Every structure is written in C-alpha cells, then in structure tokens.
Amino acid sequence: MTAESVVRRGRRRDAEENRDRILRAARNLLVTHPNASMDDLAQAAGVVRRTLYGHFPNRDALLAGLADKATADLLDALSRTDRADLDPAVALAEFSLTLWRAGDQYRLLISLAESEFGTAALRDLLTPIREQALELLTRGREAGRFATHLPLPVLSTTLQAMTIALLQAVNDGLWTCDGTQSSIAILIAAGLPAAEAEAAIQQARSLR
C-alpha cells in the first residue's frame, strides 16, 4: 500500500466519521427541535458549516440521510433476534419491545414526518418494519393465537400507528413507559387476553 493510498483511506475514514457525527447530532437535536437550522446542526455536531455542507448540500439532503439512517437502525435492531422458532405471541412481544427500545429513531421519524415529510412519507419509510410485523401476525393467526376481526394488512398498519401514537404520548409528556405497558397494549390489540399478553412480555424479556 502506497503512502498516497494510506492518506486517501485516512481521509475517507475521517469523512465517514464526520458524516456519522453530523447524523447523530442531528438526530438528537431534531427530536426536540425539529425546526433547527443548518447552523444549529453544525454547532451541535461540532463541525464548521463547510464540513456540514460538504456532506449535505441542503437541509432536505440532511433530513433524507437522517431518515434513511433511522430506518436502517430500526431494521438493524430488529434483525438481532431470530423469532422464527418463538411462540407467535412471544415473537410479537419481543418485536414490540425492540421497537420501543429503539424509540429515539421512531420519535425522530415522527418529528420529521410532522415538520418535513408528511404522514405518507412516514408510511413509506416504515414499510419494511410493517412487513416484518405482518409476517409475525400471519404466523400468529395461522396458529390460532391472534384475532381475525381485521384483515391482516389492516391489523399490521393499525398496530404500527398505535406504536407511533404511544411513543408520541411519551413525547407529549402524557406518560412514561419502559416498553412493558405499550407492548401489552399491542398484544391485546392483536387479540391476546391480557394475562397471556403479560406472560408473553415476561418470556420475551427473558430472551435478552
């Protein structure tokens, strides 16, 4: 490896670190201040404007990169558990708890959707997550564990909207939750009796 290639690799690494730093700072700032300016974001990230604009030429580009990263982080969190052999109720409980633990990303997407993208764009961003939920619900219904009063795609969309509403309630200071009560609510909405929902949550927590 030549000295020039070493320098180029170092510059790429520095650029990647700066980009990640900007996105992390933007995520933290925009959750509470969705209308923060590019100057505010540069200051929060500890970089000069030139560095910020070198990675993101305008606010729309930054928000798009941030939304993509938030969605990727959610999918990464969900991928860390193999739910294929779990009881359907436990699998859905673990899924719900994982999403709640990754709530910062969800809250960010909610803030961006309200101030920048709109609800339709939020639905598009969350499509891969909704598809995973649909798979779990399908398996649970086939096993006779979940309710049949709604078509599965409708139930999946409803549960996702419910998760967002519960997280927004935290944003609004209406309650605090470690994920237990919100996940119980999701399981009950899927059709489980309360006692079974609570038992499924306990089993899901034991998997960590």
C-alpha positions in Angstrom: 0.0 0.0 0.0 1.4 3.3 -1.0 1.7 6.4 1.2 -0.9 8.1 -1.1 -3.4 5.3 -0.7 -2.9 5.4 3.1 -3.7 9.1 3.1 -6.8 8.6 0.9 -8.0 5.9 3.2 -7.5 8.1 6.3 -9.4 10.9 4.6 -12.3 8.6 3.8 -12.4 7.4 7.3 -12.4 10.9 8.7 -15.2 11.9 6.2 -17.3 8.9 7.3 -16.7 9.7 11.0 -17.7 13.3 10.4 -20.9 12.2 8.5 -21.8 9.9 11.3 -21.2 12.6 13.9 -23.4 15.0 12.0 -26.2 12.5 11.7 -26.0 11.6 15.4 -26.1 15.2 16.4 -28.9 16.0 14.1 -31.0 13.1 15.4 -30.6 14.2 19.0 -31.3 17.8 18.2 -34.3 17.3 15.8 -36.1 15.0 18.2 -36.7 18.1 20.5 -36.1 20.9 18.0 -37.5 19.8 14.6 -37.1 23.2 13.1 -33.4 23.6 13.9 -31.4 25.4 11.2 -28.3 24.1 9.4 -26.2 26.4 11.6 -27.7 24.9 14.7 -27.0 21.4 13.4 -23.4 22.3 12.5 -22.9 23.7 16.0 -24.5 20.6 17.6 -22.2 18.3 15.6 -19.1 20.3 16.4 -18.2 20.9 12.8 -17.9 24.0 10.7 -20.5 24.9 8.1 -18.2 23.9 5.2 -17.9 20.4 6.6 -21.7 20.1 7.1 -22.5 21.3 3.6 -19.7 19.1 2.1 -21.8 16.1 3.3 -25.2 17.5 3.0 -25.6 20.4 0.5 -29.0 21.4 1.9 -31.5 20.7 4.7 -33.5 18.3 2.5 -30.5 16.2 1.8 -29.6 16.0 5.5 -33.2 15.1 6.5 -33.3 12.4 3.9 -30.0 10.9 5.1 -31.2 11.1 8.6 -34.5 9.3 7.9 -32.7 6.6 5.9 -30.3 6.1 8.8 -33.1 6.0 11.4 -35.0 3.3 9.4 -31.7 1.3 8.9 -31.1 1.5 12.7 -34.6 0.2 13.4 -34.2 -2.7 11.0 -30.7 -3.5 12.4 -32.2 -3.6 16.0 -35.0 -5.9 14.8 -32.5 -8.2 13.0 -30.6 -9.1 16.1 -33.2 -11.7 17.3 -34.3 -14.8 15.4 -38.0 -15.1 16.0 -38.7 -18.0 13.7 -39.0 -20.6 16.4 -40.6 -18.5 19.1 -44.2 -18.8 20.1 -46.1 -16.2 17.9 -47.2 -14.2 21.0 -43.6 -14.1 22.4 -42.2 -13.2 19.0 -44.6 -10.2 18.6 -43.8 -9.2 22.2 -40.1 -9.2 21.6 -40.7 -7.3 18.3 -42.7 -4.6 20.1 -40.2 -4.3 23.0 -37.3 -4.0 20.5 -39.1 -1.2 18.6 -39.7 0.6 21.9 -36.1 0.4 22.9 -35.3 1.9 19.5 -37.8 4.6 20.2 -35.4 7.5 19.6 -35.4 6.6 15.9 -39.2 6.3 15.9 -39.6 9.7 17.7 -37.2 11.3 15.2 -39.2 9.9 12.2 -42.4 11.2 13.8 -40.9 14.7 14.2 -39.6 14.7 10.6 -42.9 13.4 9.3 -44.8 16.2 11.1 -42.5 19.0 10.1 -41.0 17.9 6.8 -42.2 14.8 5.1 -45.8 14.2 5.9 -47.6 11.0 7.0 -47.4 9.4 3.6 -43.7 9.6 3.6 -43.6 8.2 7.1 -45.6 5.2 6.0 -43.2 4.6 3.1 -40.2 4.8 5.5 -41.7 2.3 7.8 -42.9 -0.2 5.2 -40.1 -2.7 5.8 -40.9 -2.7 9.5 -44.6 -3.1 8.8 -43.9 -6.1 6.6 -42.0 -7.8 9.4 -44.9 -7.2 11.7 -47.3 -8.6 9.1 -45.3 -11.8 8.9 -45.5 -12.2 12.7 -49.2 -11.5 12.7 -49.8 -14.0 9.9 -47.9 -16.7 11.8 -49.8 -16.0 14.9 -53.2 -16.0 13.2 -52.4 -19.3 11.5 -51.6 -20.8 14.9 -54.9 -19.5 16.2 -53.3 -17.1 18.7 -54.4 -13.7 17.2 -57.8 -12.2 16.4 -59.4 -12.4 13.0 -61.7 -9.3 13.1 -59.5 -7.3 10.8 -57.7 -8.2 7.5 -54.0 -8.8 8.3 -52.6 -5.8 6.4 -55.1 -3.6 8.2 -54.2 -5.0 11.6 -50.4 -4.6 10.9 -50.9 -0.9 9.8 -53.1 -0.3 12.9 -50.6 -1.7 15.3 -47.8 0.4 13.8 -50.0 3.5 14.1 -50.7 2.5 17.7 -47.0 2.2 18.4 -46.3 5.7 17.0 -49.2 7.1 19.0 -47.9 5.6 22.2 -44.4 7.0 21.5 -45.9 10.4 20.7 -47.7 10.3 24.1 -44.2 10.0 25.7 -43.0 12.9 23.6 -46.0 14.9 24.8 -45.3 14.1 28.4 -48.6 12.2 28.9 -46.9 9.2 30.4 -43.6 7.3 30.8 -43.1 3.7 29.8 -40.3 1.2 29.6 -42.0 -0.7 26.9 -43.9 -3.2 29.0 -47.3 -1.5 29.0 -47.1 -0.4 25.4 -46.2 -3.9 24.3 -49.0 -5.3 26.4 -51.4 -2.9 24.6 -50.1 -4.0 21.2 -50.6 -7.7 22.1 -54.1 -7.1 23.4 -54.9 -5.1 20.2 -53.7 -8.2 18.2 -56.2 -10.3 20.0 -54.5 -11.8 23.1 -56.2 -11.8 26.5 -54.4 -9.5 29.0 -53.0 -12.4 31.1 -51.5 -14.0 28.0 -50.1 -10.7 26.8 -48.4 -10.1 30.2 -46.9 -13.7 30.2 -45.6 -13.2 26.6 -43.9 -10.0 27.6 -42.2 -11.7 30.5 -40.9 -14.5 28.3 -39.7 -12.0 25.7 -37.8 -10.1 28.3 -36.1 -13.3 29.4 -34.6 -13.7 25.9 -32.3 -10.7 26.4 
